[in-house]
Amino acid sequence: MENLLIAAEHFGYAHQVTYFPELGNEELSAVGRFTPPGQPSAFRPTALFDAIPARHTNRQAYYARPIPAEDLQRLHDCCVEEDIRLHVTDEPDIKRGG
């Protein structure tokens, strides 16, 4: 969804996203509405649009080392939009989805 919002802003569209708009519909996690004209927000600089084609998924095992506190703080600082929250845990049951 974030890549879609980055691209929408880049191409001049405003957007509104409603997360989990239908209670009980587990297949629908968000609805996005796009309308011109729009402008890039301070949250999505042009460099993010340029990075979209370079992104890739790494399915290898992660290193078993803690994330430095300053990196965790930087991630928390990215959550500036309404209704966006970040919860970080080291609890094994939560990490496994249990």
N, C-alpha and C positions, 0 to 999 in steps of 0.2 A: 504494500500500500504506500509506503514512504517513497519508493521509486516512482510510483504513479503520480504522487503529489509533487515531487521534485520536477518531473517532466511537464506536468500541467502548468506549473508556475513558469517554467522556462519558455513554454510556448504561449504564454499570455492568458492562461485560464485561472479564474478564481475557483475555489473548491470549498465544499462543505462535506464532511464525513460524519456519518452516524454509525457508531459501533454497536453491534448486536441489536439491530433495530427490531427484530421480531423474537420475542421471548419464546423459547421452546424450539426454534428453528436452528438446529445445530450446524446446518450447512451454510448459513448466512452469517458472516462475522462482521460485515460492514457494507454500507451503501455510500457511494461517492457521487456527488453532483458537481458538474463542471460547467462554468459559464464564463464567457468572455465579457468584458476584459478583466484581467487579473494582473497582479504584479508579484514578483518574487518577494518572499518574506525574508526577514533577517535570519530566520532559522534555516533557510535552504539556499546557501550561496551557490553561485554558478559552478564552482568546483565540484559540487555534489552531482550535478547533471553530467559533467564531463567524466565522472568516475563510474557511472552506471554501466557502460559497456565493459569496463575492466573488472567488475566484480566477479567473484567465483565462489563456489561452495567447496569447503574442505571437509571431507567426511572422515578424516583421520582422527585418531584419539588425541585429546587435548593433553598438554603437559600437566602433570600433577603438581602444580605450584600455585600458590595464592596470587590473586590479582592485586597489584600494588594499590594502596589506599588512594593515591592521587589519581590513578586510572579509574577507580570506582567513582570517585568524586566527579571526574570529568563526564562519566556516563550519566550520573544523576543530574548534572548541570544541563545536560541536553534536553531534559524533560521539562520544557518551558511552556508547552501548550496545554490548554485546558483538557482535563480528563486523561492526561498521559502520566502514568506512574511507572516507576521501575522498582521492582522488588528483587534484591539479590540475596541468595541464601547459600549456605554450605551444607544444609540439611540433606543427607542422602535420600531420604524418602521423598522429599519435595522434588529433588533433582530427577528422580526416576519417575515422577508423575504419580506417586502413591500417596 
